[in-house]
């Protein structure tokens, strides 16, 4: 386990201390789950703060031994939910009384990045804008109500999309098929490792 000082150094490097990749050159990461692996492509030139945050968690090994812990399906949302979504949520899943390893990041909305919540989009889980840290979700099908101006979240700011599943979409769908009557899983699905490809 890395010390906090080392983790903060990694975060600082990811947030601007290192050489930026060429524009349009995606960075690939592989997420290895109990049901198979999938690859996420991110572009730091499009959503720089959000991508830097994600890569700090990846490079720090903080997503190793994490889990898929919430699966939202059409069936497990209350019947009166006006704007239903379908997502697979994963990451470090900290308890409410635990601080995240890195500070929460500023909100990069889809209005600013131009990224949309399409099938396979990877985005930040959050409560209020500026609270996202080490918890992520993947869209299953297009989810426009999660974009800026969408009505899933009452603040209208949407969620911060930052990447896309480019390989292993079938694994994401297999994970989504594990959805239960309750969104939060009694037995989260293990993620053994998340690393750069």
N, C-alpha and C positions, 0 to 999 in steps of 0.2 A: 504494500500500500504506500502510495506516495505521500510525502509530507505536504502540509498546506502551502508552505513557501514554494515548493516545486510546482504545485498545481497552479498557483497564482502566476508563476513565471511562464508556464505554458500558456495560460490565458492571455497574458500580456503579449507574448510572441504571436499568438493567433490573431489578436486584435490589432496588430499593426507593426510588430517588431520584425517580422520576417519579410522576405521578398514575396510580393504578390504574384500569383500565377498570371499567365497571359490571359487577356480577355477572351472569354468563350471557351476556355479550357476547363472542363469540369473536373472536380475532385471526386473520386469514387470511394465509397466505404461499403464494407460488407457486414451485414448483421446476421449472425449465426444463431438460429433459434432451435428449439427442440423439434420443430416441424420442418426444418430446412432453412436455407439462407436466402437472403435477397440483397440486392445492391442498390444503394442510394447515391445519386449524383447530385452534387451541390456546386454552385457557382458563386464564389466570394465576390465577384464584381456586381452581382445583382442584389444580393441581400447580405452585405458584408458583416454586419454585427451579428446577425443571427447565425450565419455560416461559421463565423469565428467561434462563437459560443459552442456550437455543435462539435466542431473539430477539437476544441479544448477538452470537451468531455471524452471524445473518442481517443485522442492522443494521450490523455491522462489515465486511460484504462478504467474510467469511471462508469462506463456502460457495460463492461464485462460483468457477468453475473447479475445483470439487471433482469427485467422481465416485461412481458406483455401482461398487463394487469387489468385493463379495461377494454371491453369490446362493446361498441354501441351498434345495435341493429335496429331495424324498423320495429321489431317485435318487443324489444325490452325498454322502450321509451314510454312514458305515460301516455295513455290514449289522447289526452287533451294537449299533447305537445304539438304546437302549431308548425314548427319548422324542424322536422326530423332530419337526422343525419345518419351516416354509416361510417364509422371509423374504427381503427385498431390503435389503441393508445399504449405506449411503451416508454421505458426509461427507468430512472432511478426510483420513482414512486416514494418520495420522502413522506414521512408522517408530518402532520401539521406542525408539530413542535420541534421539528428538525430544520436547521438551516441548510440551504443548498451549498455545495462546495465552492461555487462561484456566485458572485452577485447576480441577481436578475438583470435582464438586458432590456434596453429600450425597445419599444414596439416598432417593427418595420412592417407596416401594413401593406396589403396587396395594392393599394392605391399608389404607394411609393415604389414598390418593386416591379409591379406589372405581372407578378406571378398569380395564378389563380388556383383555386382548390378543385382541381380536376382529378379524375381517377388516378391513383398512385402518387398524388402530391403528398409531400412530407411537410408538416407544419408544427408549430410550437403550441403545446397545451398551456393555458394560462387562466387566471381569474381576471383581474383588472389588467389593462394595458401596462406594460412595464414590469410584470411579475413573472414572466416566463424564465425558466432556468434549464432543468435537465429532464423535462418530460415532453414527449413528442407524440404525434399521431399521424396516421396514414389514412388518406381518403380512400374509401371503397366506393367507386362510382363518383360522378361529379357532385360537388357540394358547394354550389354558389352562395348559399346562405352563410358560409364561413368567410367569404371575401369581405373587404371593406364595403360598408353599406348594407351588408347582409343582416338579416334579422334574427339569427340564432342567438347572438349575444346582444342584450339590450343596449350596450354602449355604441353599437354600430361600427366599431373599429375593426371588426373581423379578427382573424388570427394571422400570424406571421408565417406564411408559406416560405420555404427556403430550399426545397429539394424535390426530387422525384425518384420513385422506384423505377429503375431501368432494366433490372433483371430480377426474376423470381416473383413476378406479380402473382403467380399461382400460389406461392407460399403465403403471401399476404391474404389471399382469399381463403386459404386453408385455415389460417389463424382466425380470420373473421368468422368462419363457420363454427368455431369453438364457442361462439357467444351463447350465453345462458339467459335465464329469466332475469337475472340481475346483471347490470353492466360491469360491476367490479367482480373479478373472478375470485372465488374462494381459494383456488389453486392457480396462481399466476403461471404463465407459460415461460419457462426459463430462456433467457438469452445468454449464451455462453461467452460470446465475444463480439465486439464491434471494432473493426480495424480498417485502416486505409487499404485499398486494393493496390 
